[in-house]
Amino acid sequence: MADELAHDYSGYFKASNLDQELKPITVGIDRMMLRLEEFENLLEIVKAESSVALQQNIPKMLALKPELDNLCDRVAKLEQFVTMVSKNLDAVEKQVQIAEEELDIPDKTINVLLKSLNIFGKPKQTERLTNRNASGAYEPVAVFKTEQYFRPNGPEQSIKQIKQEESPTGDHCDTGTPEK
């Protein structure tokens, strides 16, 4: 029986072509090995580039941080300056509007016509706003002075000079731009 089984197996191996059956498997294994080697090389390149970034680029970026902080401070001060100018402009516009009403200067818009006709039934204001104080003198709105914010000496002006030029409200905005 063992002889018969051995004879059957030898006949099977002779009839089948193992090289043809195993060839696609070995080709697949070779291709997979090639891809693994390429992936390994790619990982080594990434590792080398990341070490360059850590050793060279990050210190360069950290060296630029003080300049970036300075720029951020200047932008924040500029935002404060713009807000302050906007408030001043709103106050002056309000005074101009009150002055125009006091002097009966027409606004040249359709709103003035509608207000004068009073077709919507809104009562007119009986008490008029004024820009005058109790003694009847005109009081202008306190407006900033550009010298307080745009220094003639540029951004290198000393801190002592800056404190002398600060506005009475304590708001100070150094835009770093010299006055023209």
Phi, psi and omega per residue, in radians:
M1 nan -0.718 3.112
A2 -1.137 -0.631 3.121
D3 -1.145 -0.680 3.140
E4 -1.149 -0.731 3.133
L5 -1.133 -0.721 3.118
A6 -1.144 -0.711 3.124
H7 -1.123 -0.701 3.114
D8 -1.129 -0.746 3.135
Y9 -1.161 -0.709 3.127
S10 -1.137 -0.614 3.080
G11 -1.178 -0.654 3.127
Y12 -1.154 -0.785 -3.131
F13 -1.163 -0.591 3.099
K14 -1.217 -0.648 -3.091
A15 -1.315 -0.598 -3.118
S16 -1.580 2.580 -3.138
N17 -1.783 1.684 -3.088
L18 -1.171 -0.572 3.136
D19 -1.057 -0.747 -3.129
Q20 -1.201 -0.636 -3.121
E21 -1.302 -0.585 -3.107
L22 -1.546 -0.310 -3.088
K23 -1.031 -0.819 3.116
P24 -1.083 -0.583 3.141
I25 -1.200 -0.786 3.141
T26 -1.164 -0.641 3.089
V27 -1.117 -0.753 3.105
G28 -1.075 -0.711 3.117
I29 -1.156 -0.721 3.119
D30 -1.098 -0.766 3.119
R31 -1.100 -0.746 3.125
M32 -1.078 -0.708 3.102
M33 -1.108 -0.715 3.119
L34 -1.105 -0.749 3.117
R35 -1.146 -0.668 3.101
L36 -1.114 -0.689 3.095
E37 -1.139 -0.739 3.102
E38 -1.092 -0.731 3.121
F39 -1.112 -0.713 3.109
E40 -1.090 -0.738 3.109
N41 -1.123 -0.715 3.111
L42 -1.097 -0.729 3.090
L43 -1.082 -0.692 3.106
E44 -1.131 -0.683 3.109
I45 -1.134 -0.776 3.123
V46 -1.094 -0.724 3.120
K47 -1.093 -0.738 3.126
A48 -1.132 -0.758 -3.134
E49 -1.186 -0.644 3.126
S50 -1.198 -0.597 3.089
S51 -1.196 -0.614 3.060
V52 -1.103 -0.745 3.138
A53 -1.101 -0.742 -3.133
L54 -1.195 -0.652 -3.049
Q55 -1.521 -0.467 -3.056
Q56 -2.025 -0.909 -3.001
N57 -1.263 -0.721 -3.121
I58 -1.122 -0.765 3.060
P59 -1.068 -0.615 3.080
K60 -1.119 -0.729 3.132
M61 -1.154 -0.707 3.116
L62 -1.153 -0.546 3.093
A63 -1.184 -0.473 3.135
L64 -1.473 -0.174 -3.087
K65 -1.023 -0.763 3.115
P66 -1.045 -0.685 3.102
E67 -1.133 -0.700 3.116
L68 -1.151 -0.722 3.093
D69 -1.078 -0.734 3.113
N70 -1.076 -0.768 3.119
L71 -1.096 -0.729 3.115
C72 -1.103 -0.710 3.093
D73 -1.085 -0.753 -3.141
R74 -1.134 -0.676 3.102
V75 -1.138 -0.729 3.118
A76 -1.098 -0.732 3.115
K77 -1.161 -0.645 3.101
L78 -1.136 -0.672 3.076
E79 -1.088 -0.717 3.091
Q80 -1.088 -0.731 -3.136
F81 -1.098 -0.788 -3.141
V82 -1.102 -0.709 3.104
T83 -1.088 -0.769 -3.141
M84 -1.136 -0.734 3.109
V85 -1.119 -0.691 3.114
S86 -1.079 -0.758 3.108
K87 -1.096 -0.767 3.109
N88 -1.063 -0.754 -3.123
L89 -1.122 -0.720 3.097
D90 -1.071 -0.743 -3.137
A91 -1.139 -0.736 3.134
V92 -1.166 -0.718 3.110
E93 -1.069 -0.676 3.117
K94 -1.128 -0.737 3.111
Q95 -1.117 -0.692 3.120
V96 -1.113 -0.730 3.126
Q97 -1.096 -0.748 3.121
I98 -1.129 -0.733 3.130
A99 -1.110 -0.706 3.107
E100 -1.101 -0.677 3.103
E101 -1.171 -0.707 3.127
E102 -1.111 -0.653 -3.083
L103 -1.623 0.055 -3.122
D104 0.937 0.843 3.085
I105 -1.586 2.153 -3.113
P106 -1.175 2.635 -3.066
D107 -1.546 -0.176 3.132
K108 1.104 0.469 3.075
T109 -2.200 2.907 3.135
I110 -1.165 -0.463 3.138
N111 -1.078 -0.647 3.137
V112 -1.129 -0.732 3.126
L113 -1.091 -0.791 -3.141
L114 -1.143 -0.657 3.125
K115 -1.173 -0.695 -3.108
S116 -1.224 -0.575 3.129
L117 -1.338 -0.480 3.122
N118 0.937 0.803 -3.094
I119 -1.378 -0.240 -3.114
F120 -1.647 0.044 3.044
G121 1.379 0.205 3.098
K122 -1.381 2.326 -3.139
P123 -1.247 2.520 3.094
K124 -1.304 2.663 3.121
Q125 -1.202 2.288 3.109
T126 -1.504 -0.579 3.135
E127 -1.747 2.098 -3.114
R128 -1.588 2.498 3.043
L129 -1.308 2.656 -3.139
T130 -2.444 2.734 3.095
N131 -1.696 0.169 -3.059
R132 -1.754 2.641 3.105
N133 -1.494 -2.986 -3.076
A134 -1.098 -0.545 -3.123
S135 -1.475 -0.043 3.089
G136 1.607 0.077 3.132
A137 -1.565 2.585 3.132
Y138 -1.297 2.315 3.090
E139 -2.051 1.902 3.123
P140 -1.286 2.753 3.084
V141 -1.242 2.422 3.087
A142 -1.241 2.054 -3.104
V143 -1.971 2.584 -3.123
F144 -1.107 2.788 3.052
K145 -1.918 2.310 -3.092
T146 -1.081 -0.475 3.141
E147 -1.095 -0.414 3.133
Q148 -1.289 -0.384 -3.017
Y149 -2.062 -0.545 3.130
F150 -1.953 1.704 -3.017
R151 -1.392 2.440 3.134
P152 -1.190 -0.422 -3.100
N153 -1.562 0.011 3.125
G154 1.380 -2.971 -3.038
P155 -1.226 -0.227 -3.097
E156 -1.509 0.125 -3.135
Q157 -1.087 2.536 -3.060
S158 -1.248 2.745 -3.136
I159 -1.097 -0.642 -3.141
K160 -1.059 -0.755 3.129
Q161 -1.166 -0.647 3.131
I162 -1.101 -0.793 -3.114
K163 -1.132 -0.563 3.107
Q164 -1.202 -0.529 -3.071
E165 -1.639 -0.025 -3.077
E166 -1.066 2.646 -3.133
S167 -1.243 2.768 -3.126
P168 -1.087 -0.422 -3.130
T169 -1.417 -0.151 -3.139
G170 1.571 -0.120 3.096
D171 -1.365 2.257 3.101
H172 -2.378 2.330 -3.119
C173 -2.305 1.952 3.099
D174 -1.716 1.837 3.122
T175 -1.437 -0.167 3.118
G176 1.321 0.084 -3.098
T177 -1.707 2.206 3.107
P178 -1.224 2.607 3.129
E179 -1.200 2.435 3.133
K180 -1.756 nan nan
